[in-house]
Amino acid sequence: MTLGFPVGSDRPLGKFIMDRRDFLALSTFFTGAALSPSIFGKAIAASQLQDGIEIAVKKRLADAALAAATAAGATYCDVRVGRYLRQFVITRERNVENIVNTESSGTGVRVIADGSWGFAATNALTEDAVAEAARQATAIAKANARTQTAPVQLAPTPGVGEVSWRTPISKNAMEVPIADKVDLLMSVNDAALGAGASFVNSLLFLVNEQKYFASTDGSYIDQDVHRIWAPLTVTAVDQSTGKFRSREGLSAPMGLGWEYMDGRQEDKFVLSNGLTTYGKSYDMKEDAIAAAQDAQAKLKAPSVKPGKYDLVLDPNHLGLTIHESVGHPLELDRVLGYEANYAGTSFATLDKRDAAFKYGSEIVNLFADKTQEGSLGAVGYDDEGVKTKRWDLVKDGTLVDYQTIRDQAHIVGKDASDGCCYADSWSSVQFQRMANVSLAPGKTKLSTADMIAGVDNGIYISGRGSFSIDQQRYNAQFGGTVFYEIKNGKLGPMIEDVAYQMRTPEFWGACSAICDESDYRMFGSFFDGKGQPSQISAVSHGSSTTRFDGINVINTARSLG
Amino acid sequence: MSILTEAQAKAILDKVIAFSTADETSAQIGGGIQGNIRFARNDISTSGIVDDIELGVQVAFGKRVGTATINQFDDASLERVVRRAEDLARLAPENPEFMPAVGKQTYQATDTFSEATAALTAEARAKIAEASIAPCRDRGLIAAGFLEDGNTFFAHANSNGNFGYQRTTVADYTCTVRTEDGRGSGWVASNVKDVAAFDPAADIQIAMRKAAASAEAQALEPGKYTVILEPAAASGLISFMMNFFDARSADEGRSFLSKQGGGNKIGEQIMDPRVNIYTDPRNPVVPTMPWDGDGLPRDRVKIIDGGKVANLQYSRYWAAKQGKPETAGWGNTIMEGGTKSTAELIAGTERGILVTRTWYIRMVDPQTVLLTGLTRDGTFYIENGQLKYPVKNFRFNESPVIMLNNIEELGRSVRVEDGSIMVPPMKIRDFTFTSLSDAV
């Protein structure tokens, strides 16, 4: 019943249908994984998930809004006609707890009038309704203009006419029969239980955003965006000692179709001790068995001795560190103070870019990329019609750039947006969201095995654990999913209770080696939270296995007495 | 349109139940008007109104359940949403943990609605933003804040004849004030049912004072300190801990409330005897809906009584399996305190650190509910009952369970966060700060 009845009964400010807290209650095993609210739309039958709104209908709606806004005095207008589909299959042990199909569709209209922004949205898919929303948005813009101290300056972007883009998937996950999905998750859970799991939760979370964008610049952009996530958590309990340990799956949410579940051999990355992590496809059953074995091993693993260690970080761990310590501080709106009351500001102020601030060691190259195939952030055009691209943020260790959108580009002297504007729904106003921010692989040949062979006293970390960082992105603490001691160039036994503490520039300054391109993989999150009211965004972070020297590791074990 | 009366809501829910061919049907309808205004850099940045109603329908054929929702209310749409839920239920495997819908219940209405809040206009929101921005502009400070208000209704019904309807209002305000050079930052928050109890002109002064006073922060060594946690700072840890009072997880051996050898810690002393935590839908400060998500009527329940675990939350399935009485899920948390304000706690403190708020709190170890996070927007060193100087922000690694064993004194409990929790300011010894942060 958890899913059916969370409708805002205790939280009048929540999204009406479901927010992240409900989602947590629903799935129970996302502790720490999610970053912010999610939105569930209208549930629909599986057979309807493959249709879309006809493109001619979308164009008529868009033209009605553009015309109404212009007639009302708007100097700029963009229209987003969206249909957002999700599907969830949720299990624990041998039970399917819920199967849910959701849909949300409607139109958001954004205008500039008298130099100010205005926004309004309607779920009614009629020309009258979207025209009325356009007039409302224009009226709000004019009202806001009265106290505005500086008019909006929009960096130009060319109209592209009628174009379309689709996530390059080979199999639409929405089209896979429910029975196949149930069978997969049941086989995963059975495998985990057979391998020593006390408990197992597994889930499929599928997303399809059908987005149509039109603007007074002359663009009509139809996009079909697909994402997939297959998380699992295994828990082992030793009642005699009262100890319990969980091990999350080592998959990543991806901008891929059902082919992600193929678990192809060439996408597996295997350490000398057998630990397997995954690239562009995932073997969920294999990982479930490993998770059960690891959870049991964690119950007996020795506790880490605190101190300084050289860390060897797997891409599926390092991605979250990149997200928090690079992706967020280099969002221009945060730098400028627009997020001061919520997510915070940034230590990476504009004067630091001007002074060629050393963000990391010479080998550190961090780039933003909205075009990376398989990534969560990949689209052809962003939510204000700007063609996506790749650009450098940190070059040879030096801070060179930020992520920005059309109305803030001029503040950093850019004549074009970076194309990272996004809204999580037709009913949310689009704003600057993090692009995929990734660490470029090392330029010289280096395998994970060779990297480990060079470490005398270190720890290998894979997967995400708890993560926390301050509001200017200086001081962070990260855990992980699995930890192995490295002694004299050899991977040792599993250890537990590991978290490392860091200060962003020193951490990246301690980056001493990066594996080559053959080791490059992506980490991802469906739940990057930002803005008020809060919106979510899905983003990937790529890297190869990377070494950081002399990092402070604490022991997180406590006793409740 | 957006606020349905009880009769309007009931008419829709009755139709939905009549359309259903399933063995049982539950439906709920909720929505209303949410207004917001956001400002930053001493200017309004966005403002808007969201106006929406959603209908959710859950049906069961035997132990097969399906759920669908819609936001159109003509007869054809109502029938369609029922058929969709039925289609999903037919696709679902049987859930052995299925629980039939609750029977007809009696609810005692709770006082969750205020006319004044429901009547908030866009002009009123703009005035609140201006009351925050203007004094900051005058003093060379920079304000960023957000006001969101909700005027909503909620109704539910099922095929066993159960029905409930109630309206709710809330206004939630936060404002961060920073010095122009970015070296000082202060914060204030207010969450009210009735905007008559909200005074942004007074609130902004708190954030401004903290911003100006925190600019010359000194670095203290990390370590164990006596701290005074303001209610917002304490609630960050306590509300996090309250997510882990699930009986099933405890009984399954995977909770800090699991007992070594099996079972849970009900009846065990786990905190200082001065700790009393309960839930009560009729509490006048943090009233909540009189029913839970399953439609069970809520009542006052002791959670921690004299430092002992008094009750855990049982789902209907787990209560039945464990032979426990069926009780409603908790809707609010009330931690009792004393009579002193935060200022009075400071006045009685020889040496300590005042924490305005806690931020980015995450679970480090569920075994001990060890949490990490940071102080933010006003951290001060206290000496001889006075705020002596601002200090740099700290990262903490602390368990609320350990914290509530290290109580020196509790102050007066107040409504914080989203209006579903009351927490006192608290003086705690040996609070564990593990590193310094340069963030302001």
Interface residues (C-beta under 8 A of the other chain):
Chain A: M1 T2 L3 G4 F5 P6 V7 G8 S9 D10 R11 P12 L13 F16 I17 L24 T31 G32 F40 G41 K42 A43 I44 A45 A46 S47 N95 V96 E97 N98 I99 V100 N101 T102 W117 F119 A120 A121 N123 I140 A143 N144 T147 Q148 T149 A150 I178 V182 S198 F199 T235 V237 D238 Q239 S240 T241 G242 K243 F244 S246 L336 G337 Y338 E339 A340 N341 Y342 G344 T345 F347 T349 S427 V429 S466 F467 S468 I469 D470 Q471 Q472 R473 Y474 N475 Q477 G479 D497 A499 Q501 R503 Q532 P533 I554 T556 A557 R558 S559 L560 G561
Chain B: S26 Q28 I29 G30 G31 G32 Q34 N36 R38 A40 R41 N42 D43 I44 S45 T46 S47 G48 V50 D52 I53 E54 G56 Q58 V65 G66 T67 A68 T69 I70 N71 V81 R83 R84 A85 D87 L88 L91 A92 P93 N95 P96 E97 M99 A122 A126 E130 I142 A144 G145 F146 E148 G150 N151 T152 F154 H156 T168 T169 V170 D172 T174 C175 T176 R178 G182 N243 E252 G253 R254 F256 S258 K259 Q260 G261 G262 I270 T288 M289 W291 G293 D294 G295 R316 G331 N332 W359 Y360 I361 R362 M363 V364 D365 P366 Q367 T368 L370 T372 G373 L374 R376 N393 R395 N397 S399 V401 I402 N405 D418 S420 T434 S435 L436 S437 D438 A439 V440
